[in-house]
Amino acid sequence: MAGYTVYEALAVSEVLYLCEHYKIDAVVIAPDLEDPDVIEAQMRHITIKVSANATAKDLIWEVENLFGKQSQPVQ
């Protein structure tokens, strides 16, 4: 509803695949993920690690401050 395209991945390998095949502007990391492979994604892409009590509103605020309000959707 906020104008963003979202892809969901359950493994770091899926994230890296999506980043290689689509234009991904930022990777959002869940608070419960403690995988050392996440470092690879963090080094190549803008990442946002959300806190356990973060809401969708909080994440949208972060993305808008990071990229500004754009006419084209952020992925």
N, C-alpha and C positions, 0 to 999 in steps of 0.2 A: 504494500500500500504506500510505502514511502518512495517508490521509484527505483528500488535497487533489485538487481538480479542476484539471487542467492543459490549457491550450489552446496549441497551437504555431502560431506565425506566422513567415513567412519575410520579411515586409516590414513596415515601420513602418505603412503604410496598413492592413494586416491587424490590427495591434495596436490601432490607433485604432478600427477597426470593431468588434472584439471588446469593447473598453471601452465603446463606445456602446450595444451591444446586450445585454451580459451584465453581471452584477455582478462586476467584477474588483477584487479586493482589493490585488493587487500585480502589477507587471510585472517579469519577470526578463529581464535583458539579457545576451546572450552576450558573452564577453570579446573576440571578434573583430569585433564590430560597431562601426564607426566612422562612423556615419551622423549628420549634423547634425540630421536630422529626429527623432532620438531625444529631443532636448531638448523637443519638444512633448509627447511621452508623459511625460517626467520631470516636467514642470511641472504636469500634470493628475493624476498618479497616483503612488502609492508605487512606487518602483523599486528593484530590487536588481541591481547589476551584478556578476556573478560573476567571479572570477579564473580564469585559464586552468587552474589545477590544482585547482579546486573540485570536490567530489564531491556526489552527491545528498544524502548525509548532512550535509554542510556547509550546503547550501541549506535542508534541512528544519530544521536547527538555527536558521538565521537567521529563517525564517518563524515558528517556534514562539516565538522570543524577541520577534519583532515583534508577533504577534497573540495569543500565549499559546495554550495547548492548549484548543481549543473543541470542543463537542459537534457543532457544525455545520461542514461542510467549508469551507475557504477556497478561493477560486478565483483 
